[in-house]
Amino acid sequence: MASSLIRGARYWPDTHALELCFAGGRRYLYVGVPPSVAEEFRSASSKGRFFNEAIKGRFDCRPLRDNPKRDRPARPAND
């Protein structure tokens, strides 16, 4: 992933959660991201531009700790 802003990304379609790791090392989880937006992000020629235009400020987000295994979004409970 070549980007001056975003170093890496992971998406969990079952929970609609997108994890982004920024160039400075901070990681954030964006919740409620539809699969279509995640796919557009994945295929965007400029990840940073797409993030700023289509993700930043549009989805709930929370900072993540240093242990990525502990931060994986929980699956929704079965009703």
ZAVEXLO-502206 format. One record per residue: x, y, z of N, C-alpha, C in turn; residue in three letters; residue number from 1. Coordinates in nm, 2 decimals, decimal comma. Atoms other than C-alpha are relative to their C-alpha. Example, Ala and Ser with C-alpha at 12.3 -4.5 7.8 and 13.67 -1.06 7.14 Angstrom:
<nodes>
npx 0,09 npy -0,12 npz 0,00 capx 1,23 capy -0,45 capz 0,78 cpx 0,09 cpy 0,12 cpz 0,00 aa ALA i 1
npx -0,09 npy -0,11 npz 0,00 capx 1,37 capy -0,11 capz 0,71 cpx -0,08 cpy 0,11 cpz 0,08 aa SER i 2
</nodes>
This chain:
<nodes>
npx 0,09 npy -0,12 npz 0,00 capx 0,00 capy 0,00 capz 0,00 cpx 0,09 cpy 0,12 cpz 0,00 aa MET i 1
npx -0,08 npy -0,12 npz 0,01 capx 0,18 capy 0,31 capz -0,12 cpx -0,08 cpy 0,12 cpz 0,04 aa ALA i 2
npx 0,07 npy -0,12 npz -0,04 capx 0,05 capy 0,61 capz 0,07 cpx 0,09 cpy 0,07 cpz 0,10 aa SER i 3
npx -0,08 npy -0,07 npz -0,10 capx 0,22 capy 0,89 capz 0,26 cpx -0,08 cpy 0,02 cpz 0,13 aa SER i 4
npx 0,08 npy -0,01 npz -0,12 capx -0,07 capy 0,90 capz 0,51 cpx -0,04 cpy -0,13 cpz 0,07 aa LEU i 5
npx 0,05 npy 0,13 npz -0,06 capx -0,18 capy 0,54 capz 0,56 cpx 0,09 cpy -0,11 cpz -0,04 aa ILE i 6
npx -0,10 npy 0,10 npz 0,01 capx 0,06 capy 0,26 capz 0,62 cpx -0,07 cpy -0,14 cpz -0,02 aa ARG i 7
npx 0,06 npy 0,13 npz 0,02 capx -0,19 capy -0,03 capz 0,63 cpx -0,15 cpy 0,01 cpz 0,04 aa GLY i 8
npx 0,15 npy 0,00 npz -0,03 capx -0,56 capy -0,13 capz 0,65 cpx -0,04 cpy -0,15 cpz 0,01 aa ALA i 9
npx 0,07 npy 0,13 npz -0,01 capx -0,77 capy -0,43 capz 0,75 cpx -0,15 cpy 0,03 cpz 0,01 aa ARG i 10
npx 0,14 npy -0,02 npz 0,00 capx -1,14 capy -0,47 capz 0,70 cpx -0,07 cpy -0,13 cpz 0,04 aa TYR i 11
npx 0,08 npy 0,12 npz -0,05 capx -1,39 capy -0,71 capz 0,88 cpx -0,14 cpy 0,02 cpz -0,05 aa TRP i 12
npx 0,13 npy -0,03 npz 0,06 capx -1,70 capy -0,73 capz 0,66 cpx -0,11 cpy -0,05 cpz 0,10 aa PRO i 13
npx 0,10 npy 0,04 npz -0,09 capx -1,89 capy -0,92 capz 0,93 cpx -0,04 cpy 0,10 cpz 0,11 aa ASP i 14
npx 0,03 npy -0,10 npz -0,10 capx -1,87 capy -0,63 capz 1,17 cpx 0,01 cpy 0,14 cpz -0,06 aa THR i 15
npx -0,01 npy -0,13 npz 0,07 capx -1,83 capy -0,35 capz 0,91 cpx 0,10 cpy 0,09 cpz 0,07 aa HIS i 16
npx -0,10 npy -0,07 npz -0,07 capx -1,51 capy -0,24 capz 1,08 cpx 0,13 cpy 0,01 cpz -0,08 aa ALA i 17
npx -0,12 npy -0,03 npz 0,07 capx -1,21 capy -0,08 capz 0,91 cpx 0,11 cpy 0,05 cpz 0,09 aa LEU i 18
npx -0,11 npy -0,04 npz -0,08 capx -0,88 capy -0,06 capz 1,09 cpx 0,10 cpy 0,07 cpz -0,10 aa GLU i 19
npx -0,10 npy -0,07 npz 0,08 capx -0,63 capy 0,20 capz 0,95 cpx 0,12 cpy 0,03 cpz 0,09 aa LEU i 20
npx -0,13 npy -0,03 npz -0,06 capx -0,27 capy 0,23 capz 1,05 cpx 0,06 cpy 0,12 cpz -0,07 aa CYS i 21
npx -0,05 npy -0,12 npz 0,07 capx -0,14 capy 0,58 capz 0,98 cpx 0,16 cpy 0,00 cpz 0,00 aa PHE i 22
npx -0,15 npy -0,01 npz 0,02 capx 0,22 capy 0,67 capz 0,88 cpx 0,07 cpy 0,02 cpz 0,13 aa ALA i 23
npx -0,06 npy -0,03 npz -0,13 capx 0,29 capy 0,80 capz 1,23 cpx 0,00 cpy -0,12 cpz 0,10 aa GLY i 24
npx 0,01 npy 0,11 npz -0,08 capx 0,21 capy 0,46 capz 1,37 cpx -0,13 cpy -0,02 cpz 0,08 aa GLY i 25
npx 0,13 npy 0,02 npz -0,07 capx -0,13 capy 0,53 capz 1,53 cpx -0,10 cpy -0,08 cpz -0,08 aa ARG i 26
npx 0,10 npy 0,09 npz 0,06 capx -0,41 capy 0,29 capz 1,46 cpx -0,14 cpy 0,04 cpz 0,05 aa ARG i 27
npx 0,14 npy -0,03 npz -0,03 capx -0,79 capy 0,36 capz 1,45 cpx -0,09 cpy -0,10 cpz -0,06 aa TYR i 28
npx 0,10 npy 0,09 npz 0,05 capx -1,09 capy 0,15 capz 1,41 cpx -0,12 cpy 0,08 cpz -0,04 aa LEU i 29
npx 0,11 npy -0,08 npz 0,05 capx -1,37 capy 0,30 capz 1,20 cpx -0,12 cpy -0,10 cpz -0,01 aa TYR i 30
npx 0,11 npy 0,09 npz -0,01 capx -1,71 capy 0,14 capz 1,27 cpx -0,12 cpy 0,04 cpz -0,09 aa VAL i 31
npx 0,12 npy -0,03 npz 0,08 capx -2,01 capy 0,11 capz 1,04 cpx 0,04 cpy 0,02 cpz -0,15 aa GLY i 32
npx -0,04 npy -0,03 npz 0,13 capx -1,81 capy 0,12 capz 0,72 cpx -0,05 cpy -0,11 cpz -0,09 aa VAL i 33
npx 0,06 npy 0,10 npz 0,09 capx -2,01 capy -0,06 capz 0,44 cpx 0,11 cpy -0,07 cpz -0,08 aa PRO i 34
npx -0,09 npy 0,07 npz 0,09 capx -1,83 capy -0,32 capz 0,23 cpx 0,03 cpy 0,08 cpz -0,13 aa PRO i 35
npx -0,02 npy -0,07 npz 0,13 capx -1,87 capy -0,10 capz -0,08 cpx 0,11 cpy 0,12 cpz 0,03 aa SER i 36
npx -0,10 npy -0,11 npz -0,03 capx -1,67 capy 0,19 capz 0,09 cpx 0,14 cpy -0,06 cpz 0,03 aa VAL i 37
npx -0,13 npy 0,06 npz -0,02 capx -1,40 capy -0,05 capz 0,21 cpx 0,06 cpy -0,05 cpz -0,13 aa ALA i 38
npx -0,05 npy 0,04 npz 0,13 capx -1,37 capy -0,19 capz -0,14 cpx 0,05 cpy 0,12 cpz -0,08 aa GLU i 39
npx -0,04 npy -0,12 npz 0,07 capx -1,35 capy 0,16 capz -0,29 cpx 0,13 cpy 0,05 cpz 0,06 aa GLU i 40
npx -0,12 npy -0,03 npz -0,07 capx -1,08 capy 0,24 capz -0,03 cpx 0,11 cpy -0,08 cpz -0,05 aa PHE i 41
npx -0,10 npy 0,09 npz 0,05 capx -0,89 capy -0,07 capz -0,13 cpx 0,05 cpy 0,03 cpz -0,14 aa ARG i 42
npx -0,04 npy -0,02 npz 0,14 capx -0,89 capy 0,02 capz -0,49 cpx 0,03 cpy 0,14 cpz -0,04 aa SER i 43
npx -0,03 npy -0,14 npz 0,03 capx -0,84 capy 0,39 capz -0,46 cpx 0,15 cpy 0,02 cpz -0,03 aa ALA i 44
npx -0,14 npy -0,02 npz 0,04 capx -0,53 capy 0,52 capz -0,63 cpx 0,07 cpy 0,09 cpz 0,11 aa SER i 45
npx -0,06 npy -0,08 npz -0,11 capx -0,48 capy 0,77 capz -0,34 cpx -0,08 cpy -0,03 cpz 0,12 aa SER i 46
npx 0,06 npy 0,05 npz -0,12 capx -0,56 capy 0,61 capz -0,01 cpx -0,03 cpy 0,12 cpz 0,09 aa LYS i 47
npx 0,02 npy -0,12 npz -0,09 capx -0,51 capy 0,94 capz 0,18 cpx -0,11 cpy 0,09 cpz -0,05 aa GLY i 48
npx 0,11 npy -0,09 npz 0,06 capx -0,74 capy 1,14 capz -0,05 cpx -0,13 cpy -0,07 cpz 0,03 aa ARG i 49
npx 0,13 npy 0,07 npz -0,02 capx -1,01 capy 0,87 capz -0,03 cpx -0,04 cpy 0,01 cpz 0,15 aa PHE i 50
npx 0,03 npy -0,01 npz -0,15 capx -0,98 capy 0,86 capz 0,35 cpx -0,06 cpy 0,14 cpz 0,04 aa PHE i 51
npx 0,04 npy -0,14 npz -0,04 capx -1,01 capy 1,24 capz 0,38 cpx -0,14 cpy 0,03 cpz -0,06 aa ASN i 52
npx 0,13 npy -0,04 npz 0,06 capx -1,31 capy 1,26 capz 0,14 cpx -0,12 cpy -0,10 cpz 0,04 aa GLU i 53
npx 0,11 npy 0,10 npz -0,01 capx -1,51 capy 0,94 capz 0,22 cpx -0,01 cpy -0,07 cpz 0,14 aa ALA i 54
npx 0,00 npy 0,07 npz -0,13 capx -1,41 capy 0,81 capz 0,57 cpx 0,01 cpy 0,09 cpz 0,12 aa ILE i 55
npx -0,02 npy -0,09 npz -0,11 capx -1,28 capy 1,08 capz 0,80 cpx -0,12 cpy 0,08 cpz 0,03 aa LYS i 56
npx 0,12 npy -0,07 npz -0,04 capx -1,56 capy 1,23 capz 1,00 cpx -0,13 cpy -0,05 cpz -0,04 aa GLY i 57
npx 0,12 npy 0,06 npz 0,04 capx -1,82 capy 1,01 capz 0,85 cpx -0,04 cpy -0,13 cpz 0,07 aa ARG i 58
npx 0,03 npy 0,12 npz -0,08 capx -1,79 capy 0,70 capz 1,07 cpx 0,06 cpy 0,02 cpz 0,14 aa PHE i 59
npx -0,05 npy 0,01 npz -0,14 capx -1,75 capy 0,64 capz 1,44 cpx 0,14 cpy -0,06 cpz 0,00 aa ASP i 60
npx -0,13 npy 0,06 npz -0,01 capx -1,39 capy 0,58 capz 1,52 cpx 0,06 cpy 0,01 cpz 0,14 aa CYS i 61
npx -0,06 npy 0,00 npz -0,13 capx -1,18 capy 0,49 capz 1,82 cpx 0,15 cpy -0,04 cpz -0,02 aa ARG i 62
npx -0,14 npy 0,04 npz 0,00 capx -0,80 capy 0,47 capz 1,88 cpx 0,02 cpy -0,14 cpz 0,05 aa PRO i 63
npx -0,03 npy 0,14 npz -0,04 capx -0,65 capy 0,12 capz 1,91 cpx 0,13 cpy 0,00 cpz 0,08 aa LEU i 64
npx -0,12 npy 0,02 npz -0,08 capx -0,39 capy 0,00 capz 2,15 cpx 0,11 cpy -0,07 cpz -0,09 aa ARG i 65
npx -0,11 npy 0,06 npz 0,07 capx -0,06 capy -0,16 capz 2,05 cpx -0,02 cpy -0,14 cpz -0,03 aa ASP i 66
npx 0,01 npy 0,14 npz 0,03 capx -0,18 capy -0,52 capz 2,05 cpx -0,12 cpy -0,02 cpz -0,09 aa ASN i 67
npx 0,11 npy 0,01 npz 0,10 capx -0,38 capy -0,57 capz 1,73 cpx -0,09 cpy -0,12 cpz 0,02 aa PRO i 68
npx 0,09 npy 0,11 npz -0,02 capx -0,51 capy -0,91 capz 1,83 cpx -0,11 cpy 0,03 cpz 0,10 aa LYS i 69
npx 0,10 npy -0,04 npz -0,10 capx -0,69 capy -0,76 capz 2,13 cpx -0,11 cpy 0,09 cpz -0,05 aa ARG i 70
npx 0,09 npy -0,11 npz 0,05 capx -0,85 capy -0,49 capz 1,92 cpx -0,10 cpy -0,05 cpz -0,11 aa ASP i 71
npx 0,09 npy 0,05 npz 0,10 capx -1,03 capy -0,72 capz 1,67 cpx -0,14 cpy 0,03 cpz 0,04 aa ARG i 72
npx 0,13 npy -0,03 npz -0,04 capx -1,39 capy -0,61 capz 1,66 cpx -0,08 cpy -0,13 cpz 0,03 aa PRO i 73
npx 0,08 npy 0,11 npz -0,04 capx -1,63 capy -0,84 capz 1,84 cpx -0,11 cpy -0,03 cpz -0,10 aa ALA i 74
npx 0,12 npy 0,04 npz 0,09 capx -1,89 capy -1,03 capz 1,63 cpx -0,13 cpy 0,04 cpz 0,07 aa ARG i 75
npx 0,13 npy -0,03 npz -0,06 capx -2,24 capy -0,91 capz 1,68 cpx -0,07 cpy -0,13 cpz 0,06 aa PRO i 76
npx 0,07 npy 0,11 npz -0,07 capx -2,45 capy -1,13 capz 1,92 cpx -0,11 cpy -0,04 cpz -0,09 aa ALA i 77
npx 0,12 npy 0,05 npz 0,07 capx -2,71 capy -1,35 capz 1,76 cpx -0,12 cpy 0,03 cpz 0,08 aa ASN i 78
npx 0,13 npy -0,04 npz -0,06 capx -3,06 capy -1,23 capz 1,83 cpx -0,09 cpy -0,12 cpz 0,01 aa ASP i 79
</nodes>
